[in-house]
Amino acid sequence: LHRKHDRRQAGHSRVAFDSRGSGAQESYLLHDHASSHRHKLRARSPRRRQCQPAAGPARGSRTVKRVPITTAGAEKLRDEIRILKTESRPRVIQAIAEARAHGDLKENAEYHAAKEMQGFIEGRISEIENKLASAQVIDVTKISNHGKVIFGATLHLINTKTNETLKYQIVGEDEADIKHSKISLASPIARALIGKEEGDVVNVQTPAGLVNLEIDKVEYI
């Protein structure tokens, strides 16, 4: 009896470390660890659910990234696309038709020039349509002015070292025009100023070095 008991214990010990044992050993393993196995399955189930893809846009759809633009900037794009569609496009179509009437297209410089211009016009129309479709038009005049620097605001600044006065409007990337004091929202100066208020002094790193700018006045015009 002692020998049998010892053999059973030895068999049990082997089952715990070797899954290739006899049928009796497999029965012992199933009986002894069934509850633990069920618990493991339950514990793993939530992790499997977490691996499922999160609900999102339908396949083939695309989330459009909104790009801020001022009302003036949006109106300028609309004017340009109107001219392209009503004036430039008909004109180039007419030019192509006239060039075709001249005969051999391979040696027809006028035809190839007109086709090249047509490609430019159609490309520009498509570009503007995409910009307007993704644009977030912001009319700063309809926002209450609390002296805070926001997109579209016009800023009166003072260089604290030279007392030079500066005036900038923060606009979209496509609207930026330094000659007309319009700076892009992505520019270092605009990034440093956004969110600040009248009276704040901001340190701006420029190619010429560090510049200290005091926000003298903020206008929403």
N, CA, C and O of each residue as an XYZ file, in Angstrom:
884
protein
N       0.834     -1.199      0.000
C       0.000      0.000      0.000
C       0.861      1.237      0.000
O       0.579      2.195     -0.720
N       1.886      1.229      0.782
C       2.767      2.398      0.817
C       3.382      2.619     -0.543
O       3.542      3.763     -0.970
N       3.734      1.535     -1.244
C       4.345      1.709     -2.558
C       3.349      2.305     -3.535
O       3.682      3.203     -4.309
N       2.065      1.773     -3.490
C       1.047      2.312     -4.399
C       0.817      3.781     -4.131
O       0.731      4.581     -5.063
N       0.717      4.135     -2.885
C       0.492      5.539     -2.527
C       1.630      6.408     -3.028
O       1.411      7.510     -3.533
N       2.847      5.904     -2.884
C       3.988      6.667     -3.356
C       3.954      6.844     -4.854
O       4.301      7.903     -5.376
N       3.512      5.748     -5.575
C       3.461      5.851     -7.031
C       2.401      6.856     -7.468
O       2.613      7.626     -8.404
N       1.249      6.842     -6.775
C       0.216      7.821     -7.120
C       0.715      9.230     -6.913
O       0.494     10.108     -7.746
N       1.394      9.445     -5.790
C       1.938     10.778     -5.544
C       2.951     11.139     -6.608
O       2.977     12.273     -7.088
N       3.775     10.193     -6.976
C       4.774     10.465     -8.015
C       4.081     10.780     -9.322
O       4.491     11.686    -10.048
N       2.991     10.008     -9.634
C       2.248     10.281    -10.868
C       1.650     11.660    -10.845
O       1.708     12.374    -11.847
N       1.073     12.058     -9.719
C       0.500     13.384     -9.582
C       1.545     14.443     -9.797
O       1.297     15.465    -10.436
N       2.715     14.190     -9.259
C       3.778     15.177     -9.400
C       4.160     15.347    -10.857
O       4.445     16.459    -11.302
N       4.169     14.229    -11.617
C       4.546     14.317    -13.015
C       3.475     15.053    -13.807
O       3.791     15.800    -14.733
N       2.219     14.849    -13.453
C       1.127     15.497    -14.177
C       1.251     17.004    -14.078
O       0.951     17.698    -15.050
N       1.664     17.521    -12.989
C       1.755     18.958    -12.799
C       2.767     19.595    -13.736
O       2.645     20.786    -14.022
N       3.763     18.861    -14.231
C       4.827     19.434    -15.043
C       4.895     18.842    -16.448
O       5.604     19.372    -17.303
N       4.143     17.715    -16.710
C       4.261     17.042    -18.004
C       2.870     16.776    -18.535
O       2.122     16.000    -17.939
N       2.507     17.403    -19.645
C       1.169     17.240    -20.214
C       1.073     16.015    -21.091
O       0.020     15.774    -21.683
N       2.146     15.217    -21.200
C       2.128     14.046    -22.078
C       1.950     12.757    -21.288
O       2.361     11.694    -21.754
N       1.345     12.825    -20.100
C       1.189     11.652    -19.256
C       0.103     10.723    -19.744
O      -0.434     10.909    -20.836
N      -0.230      9.713    -18.935
C      -1.227      8.704    -19.285
C      -2.615      9.275    -19.179
O      -2.788     10.433    -18.798
N      -3.658      8.435    -19.528
C      -5.050      8.856    -19.425
C      -5.417      9.185    -18.001
O      -6.164     10.133    -17.760
N      -4.909      8.424    -17.049
C      -5.210      8.693    -15.647
C      -4.661     10.035    -15.244
O      -5.301     10.789    -14.512
N      -3.462     10.332    -15.729
C      -2.854     11.619    -15.398
C      -3.685     12.752    -15.994
O      -3.910     13.766    -15.333
N      -4.153     12.588    -17.265
C      -4.968     13.628    -17.894
C      -6.254     13.845    -17.116
O      -6.703     14.979    -16.950
N      -6.867     12.717    -16.622
C      -8.097     12.837    -15.837
C      -7.838     13.626    -14.579
O      -8.635     14.484    -14.197
N      -6.731     13.341    -13.937
C      -6.382     14.071    -12.719
C      -6.216     15.558    -13.011
O      -6.683     16.405    -12.249
N      -5.549     15.868    -14.115
C      -5.288     17.271    -14.466
C      -6.588     18.012    -14.718
O      -6.775     19.136    -14.253
N      -7.510     17.357    -15.477
C      -8.793     17.997    -15.761
C      -9.592     18.200    -14.492
O     -10.210     19.247    -14.297
N      -9.579     17.183    -13.617
C     -10.352     17.270    -12.389
C      -9.770     18.310    -11.438
O     -10.501     19.080    -10.814
N      -8.465     18.317    -11.340
C      -7.827     19.175    -10.342
C      -7.769     20.625    -10.782
O      -7.719     21.529     -9.948
N      -7.777     20.860    -12.136
C      -7.566     22.234    -12.602
C      -8.742     22.775    -13.424
O      -8.611     23.827    -14.049
N      -9.872     22.088    -13.436
C     -11.012     22.541    -14.251
C     -11.474     23.926    -13.826
O     -11.722     24.801    -14.656
N     -11.584     24.108    -12.502
C     -12.053     25.412    -11.996
C     -11.078     26.515    -12.365
O     -11.479     27.601    -12.781
N      -9.777     26.222    -12.208
C      -8.755     27.226    -12.540
C      -8.795     27.545    -14.021
O      -8.610     28.694    -14.422
N      -9.045     26.496    -14.857
C      -9.082     26.726    -16.305
C     -10.238     27.647    -16.679
O     -10.092     28.542    -17.512
N     -11.412     27.408    -16.038
C     -12.575     28.270    -16.319
C     -12.302     29.701    -15.924
O     -12.682     30.627    -16.639
N     -11.641     29.896    -14.779
C     -11.311     31.249    -14.329
C     -10.381     31.934    -15.322
O     -10.524     33.126    -15.597
N      -9.421     31.170    -15.863
C      -8.489     31.750    -16.821
C      -9.202     32.178    -18.092
O      -8.909     33.223    -18.672
N     -10.185     31.311    -18.528
C     -10.946     31.667    -19.726
C     -11.726     32.943    -19.518
O     -11.778     33.801    -20.399
N     -12.354     33.074    -18.314
C     -13.102     34.303    -18.012
C     -12.173     35.503    -17.984
O     -12.523     36.577    -18.473
N     -10.979     35.322    -17.409
C     -10.039     36.439    -17.292
C      -9.537     36.878    -18.659
O      -9.265     38.055    -18.893
N      -9.417     35.865    -19.593
C      -8.916     36.234    -20.914
C      -9.987     36.835    -21.800
O      -9.677     37.596    -22.716
N     -11.247     36.505    -21.542
C     -12.335     36.992    -22.406
C     -12.375     38.500    -22.532
O     -12.471     39.001    -23.652
N     -12.305     39.265    -21.427
C     -12.334     40.732    -21.580
C     -11.194     41.251    -22.439
O     -11.360     42.210    -23.193
N     -10.000     40.595    -22.320
C      -8.874     41.065    -23.122
C      -9.138     40.839    -24.606
O      -8.752     41.652    -25.445
N      -9.816     39.700    -24.929
C     -10.141     39.462    -26.327
C     -11.117     40.503    -26.846
O     -11.018     40.949    -27.989
N     -12.070     40.891    -25.987
C     -13.027     41.917    -26.402
C     -12.331     43.249    -26.606
O     -12.693     44.008    -27.505
N     -11.329     43.542    -25.777
C     -10.609     44.790    -25.909
C      -9.825     44.851    -27.209
O      -9.548     45.938    -27.715
N      -9.463     43.690    -27.757
C      -8.697     43.672    -28.995
C      -9.565     43.956    -30.207
O      -9.052     44.213    -31.296
N     -10.908     43.909    -30.019
C     -11.782     44.184    -31.148
C     -11.632     45.630    -31.570
O     -11.467     46.504    -30.720
N     -11.685     45.900    -32.863
C     -11.542     47.294    -33.330
C     -12.663     48.166    -32.814
O     -13.826     47.766    -32.781
N     -12.283     49.378    -32.408
C     -13.273     50.309    -31.882
C     -14.180     50.779    -33.001
O     -13.783     50.853    -34.165
N     -15.414     51.097    -32.616
C     -16.363     51.604    -33.602
C     -15.855     52.913    -34.176
O     -15.374     53.771    -33.435
N     -15.954     53.071    -35.449
C     -15.459     54.286    -36.096
C     -16.171     54.507    -37.400
O     -17.216     53.906    -37.645
N     -15.627     55.358    -38.244
C     -16.258     55.625    -39.528
C     -16.337     54.368    -40.370
O     -15.486     53.486    -40.255
N     -17.340     54.279    -41.206
C     -17.515     53.130    -42.083
C     -16.320     52.993    -43.001
O     -15.642     53.972    -43.313
N     -16.069     51.755    -43.434
C     -14.935     51.503    -44.316
C     -15.077     52.338    -45.585
O     -16.143     52.388    -46.198
N     -14.000     52.981    -45.959
C     -14.022     53.809    -47.158
C     -14.284     55.270    -46.861
O     -14.033     56.126    -47.709
N     -14.796     55.579    -45.643
C     -15.039     56.974    -45.293
C     -13.763     57.602    -44.778
O     -12.823     56.899    -44.406
N     -13.727     58.919    -44.757
C     -12.514     59.615    -44.335
C     -12.890     60.796    -43.480
O     -13.778     61.574    -43.831
N     -12.215     60.930    -42.356
C     -12.453     62.066    -41.486
C     -11.743     63.282    -42.063
O     -10.537     63.253    -42.310
N     -12.503     64.348    -42.275
C     -11.944     65.555    -42.872
C     -11.354     66.431    -41.772
O     -12.027     66.757    -40.794
N     -10.106     66.802    -41.943
C      -9.457     67.691    -40.994
C      -9.827     69.131    -41.321
O      -9.543     69.618    -42.416
N     -10.455     69.806    -40.378
C     -10.889     71.177    -40.591
C      -9.703     72.132    -40.477
O      -8.907     72.054    -39.541
N      -9.610     73.023    -41.441
C      -8.517     73.993    -41.486
C      -9.093     75.387    -41.299
O      -9.937     75.804    -42.092
N      -8.662     76.128    -40.267
C      -9.221     77.461    -40.028
C      -8.867     78.437    -41.131
O      -7.757     78.431    -41.663
N      -9.839     79.279    -41.464
C      -9.648     80.315    -42.467
C     -10.554     81.488    -42.105
O     -11.651     81.285    -41.585
N     -10.109     82.698    -42.371
C     -10.919     83.873    -42.070
C     -12.014     84.026    -43.128
O     -11.935     83.430    -44.202
N     -13.016     84.813    -42.822
C     -14.089     85.055    -43.787
C     -13.540     85.708    -45.052
O     -13.980     85.398    -46.160
N     -12.579     86.610    -44.881
C     -11.971     87.280    -46.034
C     -11.208     86.272    -46.890
O     -11.253     86.339    -48.119
N     -10.519     85.353    -46.253
C      -9.770     84.345    -46.982
C     -10.685     83.403    -47.753
O     -10.393     83.046    -48.894
N     -11.800     82.997    -47.128
C     -12.762     82.122    -47.802
C     -13.405     82.836    -48.982
O     -13.604     82.234    -50.038
N     -13.733     84.116    -48.813
C     -14.345     84.888    -49.898
C     -13.377     85.046    -51.069
O     -13.788     85.020    -52.229
N     -12.112     85.208    -50.764
C     -11.106     85.335    -51.823
C     -11.020     84.056    -52.649
O     -10.900     84.111    -53.873
N     -11.081     82.901    -51.979
C     -11.051     81.628    -52.691
C     -12.305     81.451    -53.549
O     -12.226     80.963    -54.676
N     -13.456     81.848    -53.012
C     -14.701     81.736    -53.788
C     -14.652     82.621    -55.029
O     -15.109     82.218    -56.099
N     -14.104     83.813    -54.891
C     -13.969     84.710    -56.051
C     -13.051     84.095    -57.104
O     -13.332     84.159    -58.301
N     -11.956     83.503    -56.648
C     -11.011     82.917    -57.593
C     -11.632     81.755    -58.356
O     -11.462     81.645    -59.570
N     -12.352     80.883    -57.646
C     -12.927     79.728    -58.322
C     -14.059     80.147    -59.259
O     -14.287     79.503    -60.283
N     -14.757     81.208    -58.916
C     -15.811     81.720    -59.803
C     -15.203     82.217    -61.115
O     -15.729     81.931    -62.190
N     -14.105     82.955    -61.029
C     -13.437     83.464    -62.234
C     -12.878     82.313    -63.072
O     -12.970     82.326    -64.299
N     -12.302     81.325    -62.400
C     -11.751     80.180    -63.121
C     -12.832     79.429    -63.894
O     -12.615     79.012    -65.031
N     -13.992     79.260    -63.273
C     -15.050     78.477    -63.904
C     -15.808     79.256    -64.975
O     -16.195     78.691    -65.998
N     -16.018     80.540    -64.745
C     -16.858     81.316    -65.664
C     -16.074     82.062    -66.738
O     -16.635     82.438    -67.767
N     -14.776     82.279    -66.507
C     -13.986     83.036    -67.477
C     -12.809     82.223    -68.033
O     -12.689     82.036    -69.244
N     -11.958     81.753    -67.145
C     -10.737     81.074    -67.596
C     -11.038     79.749    -68.293
O     -10.470     79.466    -69.348
N     -11.917     78.942    -67.722
C     -12.221     77.639    -68.319
C     -12.835     77.775    -69.723
O     -12.349     77.125    -70.648
N     -13.890     78.599    -69.921
C     -14.442     78.758    -71.280
C     -13.419     79.304    -72.271
O     -13.408     78.912    -73.438
N     -12.561     80.209    -71.804
C     -11.562     80.806    -72.688
C     -10.574     79.756    -73.202
O     -10.238     79.746    -74.386
N     -10.114     78.884    -72.321
C      -9.130     77.884    -72.740
C      -9.785     76.812    -73.603
O      -9.143     76.273    -74.504
N     -11.039     76.498    -73.345
C     -11.753     75.536    -74.196
C     -11.868     76.078    -75.618
O     -11.693     75.344    -76.590
N     -12.163     77.363    -75.723
C     -12.247     78.003    -77.030
C     -10.886     77.990    -77.733
O     -10.803     77.762    -78.940
N      -9.828     78.236    -76.964
C      -8.478     78.237    -77.532
C      -8.103     76.856    -78.053
O      -7.468     76.739    -79.101
N      -8.489     75.820    -77.334
C      -8.205     74.451    -77.773
C      -8.952     74.139    -79.070
O      -8.402     73.528    -79.986
N     -10.207     74.568    -79.128
C     -11.015     74.327    -80.329
C     -10.407     75.025    -81.548
O     -10.352     74.450    -82.635
N      -9.960     76.248    -81.364
C      -9.359     76.999    -82.478
C      -8.039     76.368    -82.915
O      -7.737     76.318    -84.108
N      -7.251     75.885    -81.948
C      -5.976     75.260    -82.284
C      -6.183     73.955    -83.041
O      -5.405     73.632    -83.938
N      -7.223     73.201    -82.692
C      -7.518     71.951    -83.398
C      -7.874     72.221    -84.859
O      -7.576     71.416    -85.741
N      -8.505     73.342    -85.097
C      -8.926     73.676    -86.462
C      -7.734     73.916    -87.382
O      -7.870     73.907    -88.605
N      -6.572     74.129    -86.785
C      -5.378     74.389    -87.593
C      -4.756     73.122    -88.160
O      -3.817     73.200    -88.951
N      -5.260     71.960    -87.771
C      -4.761     70.717    -88.354
C      -3.857     69.921    -87.430
O      -4.197     69.689    -86.269
N      -2.712     69.502    -87.939
C      -1.779     68.597    -87.258
C      -1.501     69.035    -85.817
O      -0.891     70.078    -85.583
N      -1.961     68.213    -84.845
C      -1.817     68.571    -83.436
C      -0.406     68.305    -82.907
O       0.015     68.926    -81.931
N       0.330     67.384    -83.545
C       1.669     67.055    -83.060
C       2.612     68.248    -83.143
O       3.468     68.434    -82.278
N       2.453     69.043    -84.172
C       3.330     70.201    -84.378
C       2.631     71.513    -84.028
O       3.109     72.595    -84.368
N       1.510     71.400    -83.353
C       0.687     72.576    -83.057
C       1.040     73.111    -81.664
O       0.555     72.600    -80.655
N       1.879     74.133    -81.621
C       2.322     74.686    -80.331
C       1.167     75.345    -79.587
O       1.093     75.267    -78.361
N       0.275     75.987    -80.317
C      -0.861     76.656    -79.683
C      -1.766     75.642    -78.981
O      -2.272     75.898    -77.888
N      -1.956     74.512    -79.610
C      -2.805     73.475    -79.021
C      -2.197     72.954    -77.723
O      -2.893     72.834    -76.714
N      -0.911     72.646    -77.744
C      -0.254     72.097    -76.558
C      -0.212     73.127    -75.421
O      -0.352     72.776    -74.249
N      -0.019     74.388    -75.777
C      -0.017     75.434    -74.746
C      -1.403     75.569    -74.111
O      -1.524     75.742    -72.898
N      -2.434     75.489    -74.933
C      -3.809     75.595    -74.430
C      -4.160     74.397    -73.544
O      -4.822     74.552    -72.518
N      -3.713     73.200    -73.944
C      -3.980     72.011    -73.138
C      -3.254     72.080    -71.800
O      -3.786     71.659    -70.773
N      -2.045     72.610    -71.822
C      -1.294     72.767    -70.574
C      -2.000     73.753    -69.642
O      -2.089     73.526    -68.435
N      -2.498     74.847    -70.217
C      -3.225     75.820    -69.424
C      -4.526     75.227    -68.875
O      -4.920     75.515    -67.745
N      -5.173     74.414    -69.669
C      -6.402     73.762    -69.208
C      -6.120     72.855    -68.008
O      -6.901     72.813    -67.058
N      -5.014     72.139    -68.059
C      -4.640     71.277    -66.937
C      -4.387     72.074    -65.677
O      -4.761     71.661    -64.580
N      -3.747     73.224    -65.842
C      -3.484     74.084    -64.683
C      -4.797     74.597    -64.087
O      -4.979     74.585    -62.869
N      -5.702     75.045    -64.948
C      -6.983     75.599    -64.482
C      -7.799     74.535    -63.750
O      -8.324     74.790    -62.667
N      -7.904     73.364    -64.330
C      -8.693     72.305    -63.700
C      -8.058     71.860    -62.383
O      -8.759     71.547    -61.420
N      -6.734     71.836    -62.354
C      -6.048     71.476    -61.114
C      -6.285     72.492    -60.011
O      -6.486     72.133    -58.851
N      -6.258     73.769    -60.387
C      -6.485     74.818    -59.412
C      -7.932     74.816    -58.910
O      -8.177     75.048    -57.726
N      -8.875     74.560    -59.792
C     -10.284     74.467    -59.384
C     -10.467     73.346    -58.368
O     -11.132     73.525    -57.348
N      -9.873     72.192    -58.652
C      -9.980     71.054    -57.736
C      -9.333     71.372    -56.391
O      -9.862     71.010    -55.341
N      -8.194     72.045    -56.428
C      -7.489     72.410    -55.193
C      -8.336     73.344    -54.326
O      -8.447     73.151    -53.116
N      -8.930     74.354    -54.959
C      -9.741     75.315    -54.199
C     -10.991     74.645    -53.639
O     -11.379     74.907    -52.501
N     -11.616     73.792    -54.426
C     -12.812     73.086    -53.948
C     -12.484     72.241    -52.723
O     -13.269     72.191    -51.776
N     -11.336     71.578    -52.734
C     -10.931     70.770    -51.580
C     -10.659     71.647    -50.361
O     -11.000     71.280    -49.237
N     -10.045     72.802    -50.585
C      -9.762     73.710    -49.475
C     -11.048     74.242    -48.849
O     -11.170     74.313    -47.627
N     -11.993     74.610    -49.688
C     -13.259     75.126    -49.176
C     -14.060     74.033    -48.466
O     -14.756     74.301    -47.486
N     -13.956     72.801    -48.966
C     -14.683     71.690    -48.346
C     -14.168     71.388    -46.945
O     -14.935     70.981    -46.073
N     -12.874     71.585    -46.727
C     -12.276     71.277    -45.417
C     -12.094     72.524    -44.548
O     -11.555     72.440    -43.444
N     -12.537     73.665    -45.041
C     -12.301     74.922    -44.317
C     -13.252     75.087    -43.131
O     -14.430     74.736    -43.203
N     -12.719     75.622    -42.057
C     -13.520     76.059    -40.912
C     -13.470     77.577    -40.916
O     -12.519     78.184    -40.425
N     -14.514     78.182    -41.480
C     -14.532     79.635    -41.631
C     -14.840     80.278    -40.282
O     -15.859     79.981    -39.658
N     -13.950     81.161    -39.842
C     -14.091     81.820    -38.544
C     -14.279     83.320    -38.756
O     -13.408     84.006    -39.292
N     -15.431     83.805    -38.325
C     -15.727     85.236    -38.401
C     -15.433     85.842    -37.035
O     -16.263     85.789    -36.127
N     -14.264     86.407    -36.902
C     -13.816     86.912    -35.603
C     -14.660     88.082    -35.123
O     -14.708     88.353    -33.923
N     -15.329     88.782    -36.039
C     -16.145     89.940    -35.641
C     -17.376     89.521    -34.838
O     -17.992     90.350    -34.169
N     -17.735     88.239    -34.904
C     -18.911     87.759    -34.169
C     -18.542     87.151    -32.822
O     -19.393     86.578    -32.142
N     -17.285     87.276    -32.438
C     -16.813     86.741    -31.156
C     -16.581     87.897    -30.191
O     -15.998     88.919    -30.554
N     -17.047     87.721    -28.958
C     -16.861     88.767    -27.947
C     -15.375     88.957    -27.660
O     -14.644     87.994    -27.427
N     -14.946     90.203    -27.681
C     -13.531     90.524    -27.479
C     -13.232     90.733    -26.004
O     -13.724     91.678    -25.387
N     -12.424     89.845    -25.449
C     -11.996     89.966    -24.054
C     -10.483     90.207    -23.976
O      -9.854     89.963    -22.947
N      -9.919     90.689    -25.084
C      -8.497     90.995    -25.084
C      -7.598     89.789    -25.220
O      -6.409     89.870    -24.912
N      -8.142     88.662    -25.677
C      -7.357     87.442    -25.805
C      -6.974     87.217    -27.265
O      -7.767     87.478    -28.169
N      -5.760     86.735    -27.488
C      -5.271     86.475    -28.835
C      -5.854     85.164    -29.345
O      -5.610     84.100    -28.775
N      -6.633     85.251    -30.433
C      -7.231     84.073    -31.046
C      -6.998     84.132    -32.554
O      -6.492     85.126    -33.077
N      -7.372     83.058    -33.243
C      -7.251     83.045    -34.691
C      -8.107     84.154    -35.295
O      -9.267     84.321    -34.919
N      -7.537     84.907    -36.226
C      -8.254     85.980    -36.890
C      -8.095     87.329    -36.230
O      -8.464     88.350    -36.812
N      -7.550     87.354    -35.020
C      -7.395     88.625    -34.295
C      -6.290     89.472    -34.923
O      -5.331     88.952    -35.493
N      -6.451     90.785    -34.803
C      -5.426     91.738    -35.241
C      -4.721     92.256    -33.997
O      -5.368     92.724    -33.060
N      -3.392     92.173    -33.988
C      -2.617     92.476    -32.790
C      -1.743     93.703    -32.982
O      -1.119     93.880    -34.028
N      -1.706     94.545    -31.963
C      -0.787     95.676    -31.914
C       0.274     95.327    -30.876
O      -0.023     95.168    -29.692
N       1.518     95.210    -31.341
C       2.611     94.745    -30.492
C       3.686     95.808    -30.349
O       3.836     96.689    -31.196
N       4.432     95.704    -29.250
C       5.549     96.617    -29.004
C       6.794     95.793    -28.697
O       6.796     94.956    -27.795
N       7.838     96.044    -29.454
C       9.122     95.421    -29.152
C       9.693     96.126    -27.925
O      10.025     97.310    -27.997
N       9.811     95.425    -26.810
C      10.198     96.052    -25.545
C      11.635     96.571    -25.546
O      11.984     97.413    -24.719
N      12.474     96.081    -26.460
C      13.865     96.527    -26.511
C      14.037     97.761    -27.389
O      14.841     98.643    -27.088
N      13.271     97.814    -28.481
C      13.448     98.915    -29.439
C      12.282     99.894    -29.443
O      12.352    100.957    -30.060
N      11.191     99.519    -28.736
C       9.953    100.312    -28.731
C       9.299    100.407    -30.116
O       8.432    101.250    -30.346
N       9.724     99.539    -31.025
C       9.104     99.492    -32.348
C       7.700     98.906    -32.229
O       7.490     97.927    -31.514
N       6.747     99.503    -32.928
C       5.374     98.998    -32.921
C       5.135     98.117    -34.146
O       5.606     98.412    -35.244
N       4.405     97.049    -33.934
C       4.111     96.092    -34.995
C       2.619     95.801    -35.014
O       1.941     95.895    -33.991
N       2.120     95.449    -36.187
C       0.705     95.104    -36.321
C       0.596     93.854    -37.185
O       1.089     93.819    -38.312
N      -0.058     92.828    -36.640
C      -0.226     91.580    -37.374
C      -1.648     91.072    -37.211
O      -2.307     91.319    -36.200
N      -2.107     90.353    -38.238
C      -3.341     89.585    -38.116
C      -2.973     88.119    -38.278
O      -2.225     87.756    -39.185
N      -3.500     87.275    -37.394
C      -3.235     85.841    -37.458
C      -4.262     85.197    -38.381
O      -5.464     85.261    -38.127
N      -3.775     84.573    -39.459
C      -4.665     84.002    -40.479
C      -4.250     82.569    -40.801
O      -3.309     82.033    -40.215
N      -4.971     81.959    -41.744
C      -4.647     80.607    -42.181
C      -3.373     80.582    -43.006
O      -2.900     81.622    -43.465
N      -2.820     79.388    -43.192
C      -1.548     79.251    -43.906
C      -1.634     79.786    -45.335
O      -0.690     80.413    -45.816
N      -2.757     79.545    -46.018
C      -2.901     79.990    -47.404
C      -3.132     81.493    -47.516
O      -2.991     82.067    -48.596
N      -3.486     82.130    -46.402
C      -3.773     83.570    -46.423
C      -2.562     84.415    -46.054
O      -2.552     85.625    -46.282
N      -1.552     83.788    -45.490
C      -0.404     84.537    -44.970
C       0.223     85.426    -46.044
O       0.469     84.994    -47.170
N       0.470     86.667    -45.666
C       1.079     87.641    -46.579
C       1.765     88.698    -45.721
O       1.120     89.636    -45.251
N       3.063     88.547    -45.518
C       3.781     89.430    -44.613
C       3.763     90.876    -45.098
O       3.847     91.803    -44.292
N       3.654     91.074    -46.420
C       3.596     92.443    -46.948
C       2.343     93.173    -46.491
O       2.321     94.400    -46.395
N       1.302     92.398    -46.211
C       0.050     92.984    -45.723
C      -0.167     92.674    -44.235
O      -1.290     92.730    -43.735
N       0.926     92.349    -43.544
C       0.921     92.124    -42.087
C       0.016     90.969    -41.673
O      -0.593     91.000    -40.603
N      -0.067     89.950    -42.526
C      -0.854     88.766    -42.191
C       0.114     87.601    -41.981
O       0.861     87.226    -42.885
N       0.087     87.042    -40.779
C       1.004     85.951    -40.461
C       0.235     84.649    -40.256
O      -0.885     84.640    -39.746
N       0.864     83.555    -40.667
C       0.225     82.249    -40.569
C       0.080     81.789    -39.125
O       0.928     82.066    -38.276
N      -1.002     81.089    -38.872
C      -1.236     80.502    -37.555
C      -0.100     79.566    -37.155
O       0.152     79.361    -35.968
N       0.589     78.996    -38.155
C       1.678     78.051    -37.885
C       3.030     78.730    -37.684
O       4.017     78.054    -37.390
N       3.095     80.049    -37.837
C       4.366     80.756    -37.693
C       4.806     80.808    -36.230
O       3.960     80.737    -35.340
N       6.110     80.931    -35.960
C       6.597     80.984    -34.573
C       5.962     82.123    -33.768
O       5.629     81.944    -32.596
N       5.795     83.284    -34.389
C       5.213     84.425    -33.667
C       3.774     84.127    -33.268
O       3.382     84.350    -32.123
N       2.987     83.619    -34.220
C       1.579     83.318    -33.938
C       1.449     82.244    -32.868
O       0.614     82.358    -31.970
N       2.267     81.206    -32.957
C       2.196     80.130    -31.953
C       2.523     80.658    -30.557
O       1.940     80.217    -29.566
N       3.452     81.597    -30.487
C       3.828     82.151    -29.187
C       2.742     83.078    -28.633
O       2.597     83.209    -27.418
N       1.983     83.716    -29.520
C       0.998     84.713    -29.093
C      -0.390     84.134    -28.822
O      -1.124     84.663    -27.987
N      -0.754     83.066    -29.506
C      -2.091     82.483    -29.348
C      -2.366     82.143    -27.885
O      -1.558     81.494    -27.220
N      -3.521     82.594    -27.399
C      -3.923     82.317    -26.019
C      -3.488     83.363    -25.013
O      -3.965     83.369    -23.878
N      -2.575     84.262    -25.419
C      -2.120     85.321    -24.509
C      -3.132     86.468    -24.512
O      -4.077     86.467    -25.301
N      -2.928     87.443    -23.627
C      -3.883     88.545    -23.475
C      -3.179     89.892    -23.517
O      -1.954     89.979    -23.428
N      -3.983     90.940    -23.654
C      -3.441     92.302    -23.656
C      -2.621     92.545    -22.392
O      -3.052     92.202    -21.291
N      -1.442     93.135    -22.552
C      -0.557     93.407    -21.418
C       0.503     92.343    -21.206
O       1.492     92.578    -20.513
N       0.301     91.163    -21.803
C       1.300     90.096    -21.658
C       2.544     90.419    -22.480
O       2.464     91.056    -23.530
N       3.693     89.968    -21.982
C       4.950     90.080    -22.715
C       5.372     88.669    -23.116
O       5.480     87.772    -22.280
N       5.603     88.499    -24.400
C       5.894     87.174    -24.936
C       7.303     87.141    -25.523
O       7.706     88.058    -26.240
N       8.039     86.091    -25.217
C       9.368     85.886    -25.794
C       9.235     85.038    -27.050
O       8.717     83.922    -27.007
N       9.702     85.570    -28.152
C       9.581     84.870    -29.426
C      10.967     84.637    -30.008
O      11.755     85.571    -30.159
N      11.256     83.385    -30.332
C      12.539     83.055    -30.944
C      12.426     83.255    -32.450
O      11.621     82.590    -33.102
N      13.206     84.145    -32.998
C      13.203     84.433    -34.428
C      14.588     84.157    -34.999
O      15.537     83.979    -34.236
N      14.730     84.116    -36.330
C      16.058     83.922    -36.929
C      17.063     84.974    -36.472
O      18.267     84.718    -36.434
N      16.557     86.172    -36.120
C      17.450     87.248    -35.683
C      17.769     87.167    -34.197
O      18.569     87.953    -33.690
N      17.148     86.219    -33.494
C      17.375     86.084    -32.070
C      16.086     86.185    -31.274
O      14.997     86.220    -31.848
N      16.207     86.232    -29.964
C      15.048     86.316    -29.082
C      14.480     87.729    -29.068
O      15.207     88.704    -28.880
N      13.153     87.824    -29.271
C      12.478     89.114    -29.297
C      11.392     89.124    -28.218
O      10.624     88.170    -28.089
N      11.338     90.206    -27.452
C      10.309     90.364    -26.427
C       9.220     91.281    -26.967
O       9.472     92.443    -27.285
N       8.005     90.747    -27.066
C       6.891     91.505    -27.616
C       5.809     91.683    -26.562
O       5.347     90.717    -25.953
N       5.415     92.930    -26.359
C       4.300     93.225    -25.455
C       3.027     93.367    -26.285
O       3.012     94.057    -27.304
N       1.955     92.703    -25.835
C       0.672     92.794    -26.529
C      -0.032     94.056    -26.058
O      -0.583     94.102    -24.958
N      -0.007     95.066    -26.895
C      -0.578     96.354    -26.514
C      -2.090     96.387    -26.708
O      -2.818     96.941    -25.884
N      -2.557     95.785    -27.808
C      -3.987     95.836    -28.098
C      -4.375     94.635    -28.964
O      -3.615     94.205    -29.832
N      -5.568     94.108    -28.709
C      -6.106     92.996    -29.496
C      -7.444     93.422    -30.084
O      -8.345     93.841    -29.357
N      -7.570     93.313    -31.410
C      -8.804     93.697    -32.077
C      -9.408     92.500    -32.808
O      -8.693     91.671    -33.371
N     -10.732     92.428    -32.786
C     -11.459     91.419    -33.555
C     -12.186     92.143    -34.695
O     -13.374     92.447    -34.588
N     -11.471     92.409    -35.769
C     -12.034     93.199    -36.861
C     -11.940     92.456    -38.198
O     -12.369     92.979    -39.226
